[in-house]
Amino acid sequence: MQIKSKLIKSNSYNPYENLALEEYLLHHVQEEEVILYLWQNQNTIVIGKNQNPWKECRVSQVERDGVSLARRLSGGGAVYHDLGNLNFTFIMRDKLYNLEKQLQVIIDAVQNLGIEATFTGKNDITVEGRKFSGNAFYFSNQGSYHHGTILVNTDMNPLTKYLQVSREKLESKGIDSVRSRVINLVELNPELTIENVNQALEKSFETIYGGPIEKMKLPQKENLEDYIQKYTSWEWRFGETPKFNIEFEKRFDFGTITFLFLLKDSKIQDVTIYSDAIFTDILENIKKILVGVPFSTIKIIEALSSLSTKNNEEEKIIQDIQQWLLEKEI
């Protein structure tokens, strides 16, 4: 199959419009296409699909300062976007998803700008041990995407003003503060601009996927209206405040996870899970399978054992949670 390389750039700085366009492209990508979507948000906190906004950021401060709060489809942690940051999204059907190839586009682009970068851990691109790009991933029946940030010249002050990063999370990464963990590319190359990085990404994408690149036109606004309504809604961004009797929380290698259990007659009536883990599907499956299960260690572990997993990472998540519950002795 001849891959068609396509490029689209948003002309909006509105996070709800940009996330809407991202999902629209996900639902309309063709079998043979790989789309590189480039976009920027103005003063925005973006949280992962399974995160609790009140725990991840100072919501009142965010609202007072007119900062947007958005929730994305993918997992992972909260990030701050401004116009010193460039976002990228690779969108394709599952059979064309190739993380190594997608990452190489980013790494080669910054290398062509004189910066040596490395992919580290599960979702970071770093230089000199500090992160300039956090990545997240989403898979559905319609297609897949891999998206991330590129810190070019972002104002770092809002990171500590708006985000609430737990001490446990910082210690697990061996750092003192969230600011000490990240770096702007202009610190390494003072001549860099967003446009430089845009051009470098376009060139790298064309080289790795083969050209010429087809530049896509933006869809009509009316085609995005339903998606925009979803991303702007209170229900999507905040959700209902869950009712619960019991709360468990622990930090694992895969991320922090919080279980909120609502019990009735000693059975689990409802489950809410908050997490910054990048694996979203397994968390959804855990929620579904635990409803109706008696609230006991053995019964919950048995239910978790019956879950089918797609990869070793999901299997490890299940095993880690089971071991934790054994130690808790519900």
SULJO-V86518 format. One record per pair of residues at least 12 apart in sequence whose ideal C-beta (glycine too) atoms are under 7 Angstrom apart, sorted by the first residue. I is the first residue (numbers start at 0). J is the second residue. Records with the same first field share a line. If there is no record, write none. Layout:
I->J / J
//
This chain:
0->31
1->31
2->31 / 33 / 95 / 208 / 209
3->31 / 32 / 213
4->33 / 204 / 205 / 208 / 209 / 210 / 212 / 213
5->32 / 34 / 212 / 213 / 215
6->35 / 201 / 204 / 212 / 214 / 215
7->34 / 36 / 215 / 217
8->37
9->38
10->217
12->39 / 40 / 41 / 82
14->40 / 43 / 45 / 67 / 69
15->69 / 227 / 230 / 231
16->223 / 227
17->38 / 40
18->69 / 71 / 230
19->223 / 226 / 227 / 230
20->223
21->36 / 88
22->72 / 226
23->218 / 222 / 223 / 226
24->36 / 90
25->90 / 139 / 141 / 142 / 144
26->141
28->90 / 91 / 92 / 142
30->92
32->91
33->89 / 91 / 95 / 208
34->90 / 91
35->87 / 89 / 204
36->88 / 90
37->85 / 87 / 197 / 200
38->86
39->82 / 84 / 85 / 86
40->80
41->81 / 82
42->66 / 67 / 81
43->66 / 67 / 69 / 80
44->56 / 61 / 66 / 68 / 77 / 79 / 161
45->69 / 71 / 77 / 78 / 80
46->70 / 77
47->71 / 73 / 74 / 75 / 76 / 77 / 135 / 275
48->70 / 71 / 72 / 73 / 74 / 279
49->74 / 272 / 273 / 274 / 279 / 282
50->77 / 273 / 275
51->273
52->68 / 236 / 237
54->163 / 273
55->77 / 162 / 163
56->77 / 161 / 162 / 163
57->161 / 163
60->160 / 161
61->161
66->161
68->236
69->230 / 236
70->235 / 236
72->137
73->135 / 136 / 137 / 146 / 279
74->135 / 276 / 277 / 278 / 279
75->122 / 133 / 135 / 275 / 277
76->275
77->162
78->133 / 148
79->157 / 158 / 161 / 162
81->153 / 154
83->151 / 152 / 153 / 154
84->148 / 149 / 150 / 151 / 153
85->149 / 151 / 193 / 196 / 197
86->146 / 148
87->105 / 146 / 147 / 149 / 200
88->144 / 146
89->101 / 144 / 145
90->142 / 144
91->142 / 143
92->142
93->138 / 143
96->143
98->145
100->207
101->145
102->118
103->207
104->200 / 203 / 204 / 207
105->124 / 132
106->118 / 124
107->203 / 207
108->196 / 199 / 200 / 203
109->184
111->199 / 203
112->188 / 191 / 195 / 199
113->188
114->126 / 184 / 187 / 188
121->277
122->134 / 135 / 277
126->182 / 187
129->180 / 181 / 182
130->180 / 181
131->149 / 150 / 181 / 182 / 183 / 184
132->147 / 148 / 149
133->147 / 148
134->147
135->147 / 277
136->277
149->196
150->181 / 182 / 183 / 184
151->183 / 184 / 185 / 191 / 193 / 196
152->183 / 185
153->183
155->178 / 181
158->177 / 178
159->177 / 178
162->177
164->177
167->250
168->250 / 255
171->250
241->259 / 271
242->261
243->259 / 260 / 261 / 271
244->260 / 261 / 262
245->260 / 262
246->258 / 259
247->327
249->323
251->319
253->276 / 278 / 316
254->274 / 275 / 276
255->274 / 275
256->272 / 274 / 276
257->272 / 273 / 274
258->270 / 272
259->271
260->294
262->294
265->293 / 294
266->291 / 292 / 293 / 294
267->289 / 290 / 291 / 292 / 294
269->290
270->286 / 289 / 290
272->285 / 286
278->312 / 313 / 316
281->308 / 313 / 316
284->306
285->303 / 306
288->302 / 305 / 306
289->302
294->329
295->329
296->324 / 325 / 328 / 329
299->324
300->321 / 324
303->317 / 320 / 321
//
